[in-house]
Amino acid sequence: MEVSRHWRLRQQRYSLIGEECPHCESKIFPPRDICPDCGAEAKTEYKFSGKGEVFSFTTVQNPPAGFESQAPYVVALVRLDEGPMLTAQLTDLGSEPVEIGMPVEMVTRRLREDGDRGILVYGYKFRPLLQRTEGAIVRERG
């Protein structure tokens, strides 16, 4: 990926910045400028909470080029609390089994190294939601 494209996508990849339709209030991710629900122009920036749940998932055993060192890894279809669904790698699972409906939260992690140039590409992944309670951190279950 060239540096200019990476720079254009930084808000989307690091902060889950999408758009909200001012006409029907649909939340849109990734940003597209035209609302997929009502077809009207939608350029109002919207920052997603980064929280959602696993809608579906699979384990990648034979990864595409550039991801070989991460295999096997879990990729999930995540439904954000605000509605849109996106595909992302799950991380920080430990020995915890992935389940449909599992609450997750977005984290920024290294995705890969870009070719021979060695540019490190970071972006969003999702991990099991951490619930913080009086000095303890526990995994939240759905």
N, C-alpha and C positions, 0 to 999 in steps of 0.2 A: 504494500500500500504506500502510495506517495505521501510525503509529509503534508502537502496542502489538503488532501482529502481527510487525513487523520485530524488535522486542525479544525476542519469544518464540522466533523462529527463529534468533537470533544464533549460538548454539553450533553448530547444524546447518550454517549457512552459512559460518562463519568457521573452524571447527575440525573439521568432519566428525565430529560427535558423533552416534552412533546408539545402538543397544542390542544387547545380547547375551542370547540366551535361556539362562536358567540350567538348562533342562531338556534341550535338544538341542545347545546351544552354537553355534547359528546366529548369524551376525552380521547385524544388521538396519539398513538405511538406506533411506529416512529412518526415524526412530523411529516405531513404531506401537503399542507396548504389548502387542500380541498377535503371537506368532511365526507368520509365514506358513508355516513348515515343519511345526510340530507342533501349532499352535493353542493353546499354553499361554501364560499371562501372562509377558511379558518386559519388565521395567522396569529391568534392570541397564544402567547407562550404559556405553558403549564408545566409545573414541576410535580412529578409524581412522588408519592410517599416512599416508594421503594418496597412496599410490603404487598404480599399477595399469597397465593397458594398454588401448589402443584396441581395442574389440571391433568397432565399426562407426562410420562417420562420413558426413557430408554437408556440402556447402557451401550456406549460406543466401544466396540472391541477393535475395529479396524478403522482408525481415524484418517481423515484427509491429510495431505501433505502439510507439514508445519505443526501438527498436533500429535505426532507419534509418541513423544516423550510423556504425554499426559494419559495415554490409554492404560487401562480402561477408565472411562469417565462417564458421568451421568449427565445427560442433556434433558431438560424439562421444558414443557410448555407451561408457562406461568401465567395465571390470570391475576393481574394487578388488582388491588382493592378498588381502584377507580374504574375498572372494566376491561381495558385492553388486554390482549394476550400477547406474549412474546416468548421467544425461544431463548434459553440461556443454559449455560453449564451450571450444575450444582457443585458447590464446594463446601469444605469444612464439615463433611458428613461423618467422619470417623467411622464407627461401626454401626451407626444408626441407619436402619433401612429406610429407603425412600417410600413414601406412601402418597396415593392420590389424596388431595385435601391437606397435605402437610403445609403448615404456615411457613413462609420463607421471607427473607429480606434481602435487598440488594446490597452487594459489597463491590468495591472496585478491586480488581485483581489483574495480574498479568495474564494476558490471553496467549501471546505467542511472541516469538522473535521473527521479525520480517526479513526473510531471505538472507543473502550474503552480507547485506549492509548492517545487519545486527540491530536494527531499530526495535526496541521493545514496545509492544503494543499492549496497552492496558484497556480495560473496559469493564462492563458489569457482568457479574455472576450472581448467583443467589445461594444463600446458606439457610439452614434451618433457623427460624426466628428465635432470637434469644430474649427471654423474658427476664427483666431485671427486678429483683425483689430484695429488699433490705440486706445489702452486702453480698447477696448470692446471685449468680447467673444460672438460670436453668433453661433448658430447651422447652419451648412452648409446644404443646401438642394440640392438633385440631380436633 
